[in-house]
Amino acid sequence: MKKLLIGATLSAVFAGSAWAADDLTLQLKWVTQAQFAGYYVAKDKGFYEAENLDVTIKPGGPDIAPVQVLAGGGADVAVEWMPAALAAREKGLPIVNIAQPFKKSGMMLTCLKESGIKDPKTDFKGKTLGVWFSGNEYPFLSWMSHLGLKTDGGADGVTVLKQGFNVDPLLQKQAACISTMTYNEYGQVLDAGIKPEDLVTFKYDDQGVATLEDGLYVLEDKLKDPAMEDKLARFVRASMKGWNYVKEHPDEAAQIVIDNDETGAQTLAHQQYMATEVAKLLDPGSGELDEADYKRTVETLLAGGSDPVISKEPVGAFTHAVTDLAEKK
């Protein structure tokens, strides 16, 4: 009888461990909003659960650097822009892109038409431009280098206003142009009462200096473990299912984001706007990084004159191993 009880107990333990979901922590680049709707949707709709994953989603914020969270072991995967990731890799952090859900850049400069700016090549000189920092300045600095404009405030360049993550400098006319994302701050400018016809926008994509945004990154040593690689493949597959759901159901996705916003700071109307605009930037496929997009990003970052974002061609900065494995199952 004792042997039967021990055997039954061991069977229960092994069965429980076999069915236990694998834990995985995702660090977002910013606060809970529809920029990350695909991950919240994947969790809410059970896409992660179907892949035997228990995913914890950690919001970001102005004092949170995703690459530092990765380096400190606070997350398994982080959402980050490629310029910041490649800069960190060159400084010694072995960070690797495993998937790229966002195909296009949402970054742009939004200018008041009354500033007289029509063409960046001729009209930026002498103007004050709002720029985000904390790693978000790299695409802007590369663009200015392409234009041959210094950013030290001299007569032959531009004055850089360190912009908070809001649109106040434009509303208060402290800057001729500010940094905006197509899916977020541009909508805030419109919500403030400024009409589209009173604005001029310059998308980084249209200017040929766009860099990849919102990729998924891990530390290189994670990929040496076959079990971890399998877990990451399941995560990417479920996440892309979530992103494809966002494309088809942006309003529902926005409500899911609202339901996950513990701060209560977001509004449904703005999240619906965001989800609709974010959907326009997505790669509807497996999330595999396009090497042509990667090379364009690297070339843009290398072309920084005397102060490039990176000083040499990265080696091993991305892998298709995870998305290839995700597609096989």
N, C-alpha and C positions, 0 to 999 in steps of 0.2 A: 504493500500500500504506500509505504514511504517513498519507494522508487517511482511509483506512478505519479505521486504528487510533485516530486522533484522534476520529473520529466515534463509534466504538464506546465510547471512554472517556467522551466527553461524554454519550452515551446512558445509560451506566451511572450517571454522577453524577446526572443528572436523574431517573432512575428511582429511585435510592436516596433522593434528597431528597423525591420525591413520596410515598414509602412511610414515611418517617421519622415516628415517632409524635411528637405534640406534647407537650412537657413542661409539667407543671402541678404546683405545690406547694401542698399543703393544710396549714394550721396548725391543730392541734386545740386545744381549750380546756383539756384536761387530759391526764393520762397515758393510755397505751394501755389501754383497757378497753371493755366492751361498750356503753358510752354512745356509742361511735363505730363500732360494729360494721358499720354499713352501708357505710362507706368501705373498711374492711379486706376485707369480703366482695366488694365491687365489684372490688377489686384482685386478690384471690385467685381469683375465679371468671372473670376475664378480661373483665368488663363494661367496664372502662376500655380495655383493649386493643382490644375490638371497636369502640370509638369512636375508635380511633387516638390514644389518650392514654397517656402514660407519667407516671403520677401518683406523686409522692413525698409520703408522709404523715409529717408531723413531730409527734411527741407534744408535749403541753404539760407544765406543771408549776407548782409554787407561785411560781416566779420568772419565769414566761413570761406576758406579756400579749399575747393574739392580735392586738389592734388595733395594738399597738406593732410587732409583727412585720410586719404589713401595711404600716404607715407606713414602716418601714425597708427595704421591698422584699424581706423574707425569705420571703414567701409570696405566692401569687396569690389565694388564698381562705383565709378563716379561719372557724372555728366559734366563735361568740360568743353570749352572751345579749344580748337587745335592750336592756335597761337600760344596760349598759356601752357598747354600740354607739351608742345615741342620746346618751348623755352625752359620748362622745368626739366625735361629730359636732358637738354644740353648742359644743365647745371648739375646733373648727376642723379636725378630721380628716374629710375627705369620704368617709365610709364608707357603703356602700349594701347593703341586704339584697337578695339575688338569689333566694333560695329559703328555705323554712321547713319542713324535714322534720318537726319536732316540732310537733304541733298543741296538745298539752296541756303544762302545767307539771308537773314531777316534784318540785317543792320543797314542803317542809312543815316544821313544827315538831313534834318528837317530845318528849313530856313524860312524866315519871314520874307515874303516877296518885296516888302518895302525896303529891305536891306540892299536891293539892287543886284543881288547875286543871281546870275543866270548860267554861268559856265565856271566850273571849279578851276579850270586852267588859268582863267584871267581875273576872276572876281573874288577869290578867297583872300588874296593878298591884303593885309591890313585889317582883316576882320577878326572878331573874337568868336571862337568856336568852342562849344561845350563838348567835353570828352569824358567818358567814363574811364576810371583807372582800375586798379586791383586786377590787372591782367587783361582788361577789356580795351586798353589803349593801343595794343599792338597793331590791329588792323588799321586804325587811324594813322598812326605814325608811319606805317608803311605807305599808305596812300599819300601822305604829305611828301614823303621822300620821292615817290613817283612823280609828283607835281613839281619837285624842286623847291618846295617851300620849307623854310625853317620854322620851328615851333617854339622859338624863344621870345616871341613878342616883338621882334625887330620889324623895321619898316618893310623889309623884303619877305616877310613871312606872315605867320598868323599868331595871334595870341590865344593860348589854350586856357580855357576856363575849366578847372576840375569840377566836373558836373556830378551832383548827387544823382541818385536814381529816381529822378522826377523831372518834370518839364518846366519848372519854375523859371530858369534862366531865359527861356524863350518868351514866356508869358510876361515876365517883368522887363523884357528887352535888355537883359544883361549880355546877351550873345546874339549874333546874327543867325547862327545855326546851332542846333543841339543834336546830340546823339539820340537816336530813337530806334526801336525795333518796329518792323511793320505790324507786328501782332500785339504790341503793347503801348509804348509811349506815344506813337503816332495817334492812336485812338484817344489817348488822354488829352492830347493837344486839341483834337476835334471836340471832345467832351467839354473842354474849357471854353468853347464858343468860337474858336477860330475856324473859319471856313477853308475848305480845301483850296479854293481859288486864291486865297491869301497866303498860300504856302508854296514853296519850291522844295522838292525832295530829290536827293541823290542817293540811289541805292548802290551799295558797294558792289553788288553783282553787276550792275550796269556800267560801273566805272572800271571793271576789270581787276579789282583789287579785293574781291571777296575771299574770305577764308572760311574754312569749315567750322561749323558751330554745333554744339550739343551732341558730340560724339560720346560713346561709351568707352571708358578707360579702366584698365586694371594695372597692377604692378606685374612686371615681367615674370617674376618667379611663380606667380599663380598659374601661369600657363604650362609650367613644367609638371604639374600634377594632373594626370589624365582624369581623375575624378572631378577635380575643380573645372577642368576644361569642359567636361560633359555638363556640369552644373551651369556654367556660363552659357553654353549652347542652348540649354533649355530656357534659361533666362532671356536670352536674345530672341528666341523663337516666340515665346509668350509675349514679350514686349512689343515685337513687331505686329503681332496679332492685335495687341492693344492699340497701336498707332493706326493700323488699318481700320479699326473700329471707329477711331476718332474721325477719320476722313469721311466715313459714312454717316456718323451720328454726332456731329459737333455739339449740338445743343445738349444731348444726353451726357456727353463727355464733360461739358462745362458744369453740369449739375453734380457729377461725380467729384469734380475738383472742389466745388463749393462744399460738398459733404465732408471732404478731407481737410478743409482749411480750418485748423484749430484756432486761428487768430480771429476769424470772423471779419477779416479786413477786405475780402474780395466780394465783388457783386456779381450776380448771375449774368447781367447784361454784358459786362466787360469780359467775363470769362467766355461767353458765347462768341463775342467778337474775336477774342484771342484764339479760341479753338478753330474757328473758321479760317483765320489768317495763317495759323501754324500749319494747318492741313495743306496749304499751298506750297510749303517748303519741304514736305516729306518725300522720302524715297519709298514708294509703295511696295517695294520688293522685300528681300531678306534682311536688309540693313547692311549689306556688304559695302565696305568702303570702295568708292570708285577711285582707282589709282590716278586717273587724269585730274580729278578734283584735288587729290592729295598733292600731286606735283604742282598744281597751280598755287595751292596754299603755301607750299615750301618756297616756290619762286618769289611769291609776294613778300614773304617774311625775310628772305635773303636779300631782297632789293632795298635795303634800308640805308644805303649810303655809308656814312662813317659809323652809324649806330644801328645795325640791323638787329631784328628781334632774335634771330639765330645766326651764327657765324659760319656754319657748315651744313652740308647735306646730312640729315639725320639717317641713322642706320637702325633698322629694327623697330621703327616707331609705330608700325601697324602690323596686323596679321589678319589673314582671311581664314585662319584655322577654325575659329569659333563659328563664324557664319557658315562655313563649309559643313561643319559638323551639324549645325542646326538644320540645314537643308536636307541632310541625309536621312533624318528621322521623320 
